[in-house]
Every structure is written in structure tokens, then in C-alpha cells.
Amino acid sequence: MSAAPIRIGYCLSLTGPLAGNSRSARLAHDIWREDTNRRGGLLGRPVELVCHDDHGDASLVPGLYKRLMDDDKVDLVIGGYGTNTVLPAMPLIIERQRFFVGLMGLGVNNALTYPNYFAMIPTGPDPNAALTEGFFALAAQQKPRPATVALVSADAEFSRNPILGAKANTDKYDFSIVHEATYPLTTTDFKPVLDAVAKSGCDLLFLCSYLQDSIDLVRAIHAHRFRPKMVGAGMIGPQNTA
């Protein structure tokens, strides 16, 4: 392949609290690039990936995409991994009228309705509710039937839409929310979080978490005296290769 490469630019949270997911995503991207180039590239041109680290800081994302387009001169920009990276890029993408693929960004385009955005996530036309409905549908089948739920989520862009979906599903399946709280992504001690949940006496504990906080939450729940009937839902990351 002697033609100039097709340069694809994006950013990932390769360091910081979301690094586990992003490192796995980058590995998948690199495998795809190698396989694609081995087969002759795209349109007869080799593929080159240009990736910048946003450190898990959403405020850095717009500047990194501006750098990709203006300085790195990439041919195509795509989203990083998840809502925290995809959503902050959208205003600039819309301003520049660029085509944009969002990887695992939940409900990113619901309000923006940008026609050149493509969502790469298997959650259908109502992603907020779809991501969380299974938890509540299963809980509604339990006997005796649970009645109350606590909603606990990371203070991150990703969590906001699943929490909206969870609230819609609590109404749909006739559960009462007795406690709602968020925690910083930097949290390492979850005992105070679970102490507050325990005071609510909830039957169900709905969690919306990322990789490291998912791990820390599971460990904290094992160690805590409180035992809800069901725990889980939007825990992103434990399936991760990291």
C-alpha cells in the first residue's frame, strides 16, 4: 500500500478512573487496525489511528478533538469509549459538521438529534430504559415481591441517563425509591455510602458504576452487614479484560 494512510482520530481515558475500559477498547482498535491493514487497508489505503489521552477529564475532550482536526489533520474522528468521552465532543463535532461514531455512548444524541451521529450500542431506540429494565423486570418476579429501591451512582456523565431510565422503570414496575445518592469517581471507601443505603432499608440496590468503583463496591457489599434482596444493574466494567 503506497497511498497516504487514512487517519482516524479519537481520544480515550487511558489514565484516570476510567482507564480499564479504555485500555481494553484501545486493544480492540489496534487489533482491528492490524487486521485491516493486513487485508489491504480501507479503499486501498493503510489505516493509522491517532489517539490522545483525556485522563478521564471530560473538560479536556473538546480541545483534544480540535487538536485532532486542526493539528493532526485526521480524515475521520470517532468517539472514545463511553458517554464521558463522547458527549463532550458533540458541540464541536456539530459545529464542524463532521460525521461521528459514538462507541457505547448512552443516549448521547437524544436531545441533540444530530443527523451525522451514529450510535454503536445495542440498546435500541430507548437506551436509558433498555439498559436498566432487566434488573427491575427480574426483581418484579421475586416472591415475596420487593417494594423499595435505592439508586446509587457515580457522579459521571454516563450515570445520568441510566438513572433516568431506572426511575422510569421503577414507575413501570411499581417500586418506590427510598434513597438516591451519587459519589465521586475517585471514591475508594464505600462503607459510608452503604451505611446510608442500609438506613433506607431498601429491598433493591441499583448501582450505576464504572470499573474500579464496581470492584470496590462489590468488595464493600461483601463486607457490609446490610443484605438487599438484589444488587446490581448498571455496573460497567467487571467483564473487562483489565
C-alpha positions as CSV (number, residue, x, y, z in Angstrom):
1,M,0.0,0.0,0.0
2,S,1.7,3.1,-1.2
3,A,-1.2,5.5,-0.8
4,A,-1.3,8.0,2.0
5,P,-2.9,6.5,5.2
6,I,-6.5,7.1,6.3
7,R,-6.0,8.8,9.7
8,I,-8.7,8.1,12.3
9,G,-8.6,10.3,15.4
10,Y,-10.2,10.0,18.8
11,C,-9.4,10.2,22.5
12,L,-9.7,7.7,25.3
13,S,-9.3,7.8,29.1
14,L,-6.1,5.8,29.1
15,T,-5.3,7.1,32.6
16,G,-7.5,8.1,35.4
17,P,-10.6,6.3,36.9
18,L,-12.0,5.1,33.6
19,A,-8.7,3.7,32.3
20,G,-9.6,0.0,32.5
21,N,-12.4,0.2,29.9
22,S,-10.5,2.5,27.6
23,R,-7.4,0.3,27.6
24,S,-9.5,-2.7,26.5
25,A,-11.1,-0.5,23.8
26,R,-7.7,0.6,22.5
27,L,-6.5,-3.0,22.4
28,A,-9.6,-3.8,20.2
29,H,-8.9,-0.8,18.0
30,D,-5.3,-1.9,17.5
31,I,-6.3,-5.4,16.6
32,W,-8.8,-4.1,14.1
33,R,-6.2,-1.8,12.5
34,E,-3.6,-4.6,12.2
35,D,-6.2,-6.9,10.7
36,T,-7.5,-4.3,8.3
37,N,-4.0,-3.3,7.1
38,R,-3.1,-6.9,6.6
39,R,-6.0,-7.3,4.3
40,G,-5.1,-4.2,2.2
41,G,-6.5,-1.3,4.3
42,L,-9.5,0.8,3.6
43,L,-10.1,1.9,0.0
44,G,-6.6,0.6,-0.8
45,R,-5.1,2.9,1.9
46,P,-3.5,1.8,5.2
47,V,-5.2,2.9,8.4
48,E,-3.5,5.0,11.0
49,L,-5.0,5.6,14.4
50,V,-4.3,8.8,16.3
51,C,-5.3,8.6,19.9
52,H,-4.9,11.1,22.7
53,D,-5.4,10.5,26.4
54,D,-8.2,12.7,28.1
55,H,-7.2,11.3,31.6
56,G,-10.9,10.8,32.4
57,D,-11.4,14.5,32.4
58,A,-14.4,15.5,30.2
59,S,-13.3,19.1,30.1
60,L,-10.2,18.2,28.1
61,V,-12.2,16.4,25.4
62,P,-13.3,19.4,23.2
63,G,-9.7,20.6,23.0
64,L,-8.4,17.2,22.1
65,Y,-10.9,16.9,19.2
66,K,-10.0,20.4,18.0
67,R,-6.3,19.3,18.0
68,L,-7.1,16.1,16.1
69,M,-8.9,18.1,13.4
70,D,-6.8,21.2,13.2
71,D,-3.2,20.0,14.1
72,D,-3.2,16.3,13.4
73,K,-5.3,16.7,10.3
74,V,-7.2,13.4,10.7
75,D,-9.6,12.3,8.0
76,L,-12.2,10.9,10.4
77,V,-13.0,11.4,14.0
78,I,-14.7,8.8,16.1
79,G,-15.9,8.8,19.7
80,G,-13.8,7.3,22.6
81,Y,-15.3,4.7,24.9
82,G,-18.5,5.8,26.6
83,T,-20.6,8.8,27.3
84,N,-18.0,10.6,29.4
85,T,-15.8,10.9,26.3
86,V,-18.4,11.0,23.5
87,L,-20.8,13.7,24.8
88,P,-18.3,16.5,25.5
89,A,-17.1,16.2,21.9
90,M,-20.5,16.7,20.4
91,P,-20.8,20.5,20.3
92,L,-17.5,20.8,18.4
93,I,-18.5,17.9,16.1
94,I,-21.8,19.6,15.3
95,E,-20.1,23.0,14.8
96,R,-17.7,21.4,12.3
97,Q,-20.4,19.2,10.7
98,R,-18.3,16.1,11.0
99,F,-19.6,12.5,10.8
100,F,-19.2,10.9,14.3
101,V,-19.5,7.4,15.6
102,G,-20.0,7.0,19.3
103,L,-18.8,3.8,21.0
104,M,-21.0,2.8,23.9
105,G,-22.3,6.3,24.5
106,L,-25.7,6.0,26.1
107,G,-28.4,8.4,24.9
108,V,-25.8,10.9,23.7
109,N,-27.8,12.2,20.8
110,N,-31.3,12.1,22.4
111,A,-31.5,15.8,22.9
112,L,-29.1,17.0,20.3
113,T,-30.6,14.9,17.4
114,Y,-27.5,15.5,15.2
115,P,-28.2,13.7,11.9
116,N,-24.5,12.8,11.3
117,Y,-24.1,10.9,14.6
118,F,-24.1,7.1,14.7
119,A,-24.5,5.3,18.0
120,M,-22.7,2.0,18.3
121,I,-24.5,0.4,21.2
122,P,-27.1,-2.4,21.3
123,T,-29.8,-0.6,23.4
124,G,-32.4,0.3,20.7
125,P,-34.4,3.5,20.4
126,D,-34.9,3.9,24.2
127,P,-31.4,3.3,25.5
128,N,-31.9,4.7,29.0
129,A,-34.7,2.4,29.9
130,A,-33.3,-0.6,27.9
131,L,-30.0,-0.6,29.9
132,T,-31.8,-0.9,33.2
133,E,-35.1,-2.7,32.6
134,G,-33.8,-6.2,33.0
135,F,-32.9,-5.6,36.7
136,F,-36.4,-4.3,37.5
137,A,-38.2,-6.9,35.4
138,L,-36.3,-9.7,37.3
139,A,-36.9,-8.1,40.7
140,A,-40.7,-7.9,40.0
141,Q,-40.8,-11.7,39.6
142,Q,-39.4,-12.3,43.1
143,K,-41.6,-13.7,45.8
144,P,-42.2,-12.1,48.1
145,R,-42.1,-9.1,45.8
146,P,-39.6,-6.4,46.6
147,A,-41.1,-2.9,47.1
148,T,-38.4,-0.4,47.6
149,V,-35.1,0.6,45.8
150,A,-32.1,2.7,46.5
151,L,-30.3,4.3,43.5
152,V,-26.6,4.8,43.9
153,S,-24.4,6.1,41.0
154,A,-21.1,7.5,40.1
155,D,-21.0,11.3,39.6
156,A,-20.2,10.9,35.9
157,E,-21.8,11.8,32.6
158,F,-22.5,8.2,31.9
159,S,-24.6,7.7,35.0
160,R,-27.2,10.4,34.4
161,N,-29.1,8.6,31.6
162,P,-29.2,5.2,33.2
163,I,-30.6,6.8,36.4
164,L,-33.3,8.4,34.3
165,G,-34.0,5.0,32.8
166,A,-34.0,3.4,36.3
167,K,-36.6,6.0,37.5
168,A,-38.8,5.2,34.5
169,N,-38.5,1.5,35.3
170,T,-39.3,1.9,39.0
171,D,-42.6,3.6,37.9
172,K,-43.2,0.9,35.3
173,Y,-42.7,-2.0,37.7
174,D,-44.2,-0.2,40.7
175,F,-41.2,0.2,43.0
176,S,-40.7,3.1,45.4
177,I,-37.4,4.9,45.5
178,V,-36.4,5.4,49.2
179,H,-32.8,6.6,48.7
180,E,-30.8,8.2,46.0
181,A,-27.1,9.2,46.1
182,T,-24.1,9.9,43.9
183,Y,-20.4,9.5,44.8
184,P,-17.2,10.9,43.1
185,L,-15.4,8.6,40.7
186,T,-12.3,9.0,43.0
187,T,-14.1,7.3,45.9
188,T,-12.3,4.3,47.4
189,D,-14.1,3.9,50.7
190,F,-17.7,2.9,50.1
191,K,-18.7,2.0,53.7
192,P,-20.3,5.4,54.3
193,V,-22.2,5.1,51.0
194,L,-23.5,1.6,52.1
195,D,-24.2,2.8,55.6
196,A,-26.6,5.4,54.1
197,V,-28.2,2.7,51.9
198,A,-28.7,0.5,54.9
199,K,-30.5,3.2,56.8
200,S,-33.1,3.3,54.0
201,G,-33.9,-0.4,54.5
202,C,-34.3,-0.8,50.7
203,D,-35.1,-4.2,49.2
204,L,-33.2,-3.5,46.0
205,L,-29.8,-1.7,45.5
206,F,-29.5,-0.3,42.0
207,L,-25.8,0.6,41.2
208,C,-24.5,2.6,38.2
209,S,-20.7,2.3,38.4
210,Y,-17.5,2.1,36.3
211,L,-14.6,-0.4,36.5
212,Q,-12.7,0.4,39.7
213,D,-15.7,1.6,41.7
214,S,-17.7,-1.5,40.6
215,I,-14.9,-3.7,42.1
216,D,-14.7,-1.6,45.3
217,L,-18.5,-1.6,45.7
218,V,-18.7,-5.4,45.4
219,R,-15.9,-5.8,48.0
220,A,-17.6,-3.3,50.3
221,I,-21.0,-5.0,49.9
222,H,-19.5,-8.4,50.8
223,A,-18.0,-6.8,54.0
224,H,-21.2,-4.9,55.0
225,R,-23.9,-6.2,57.3
226,F,-26.7,-5.0,55.1
227,R,-28.1,-7.5,52.6
228,P,-30.6,-6.2,50.0
229,K,-32.6,-8.8,48.1
230,M,-30.9,-7.8,44.8
231,V,-27.8,-5.7,43.9
232,G,-26.5,-4.6,40.6
233,A,-27.9,-3.3,37.3
234,G,-25.6,-0.7,35.6
235,M,-22.2,-1.9,36.8
236,I,-19.9,-1.3,33.9
237,G,-16.5,-2.9,33.8
238,P,-16.3,-6.2,35.8
239,Q,-16.4,-8.1,32.4
240,N,-13.4,-6.0,31.3
241,T,-10.1,-7.7,30.3
242,A,-8.3,-5.5,32.8
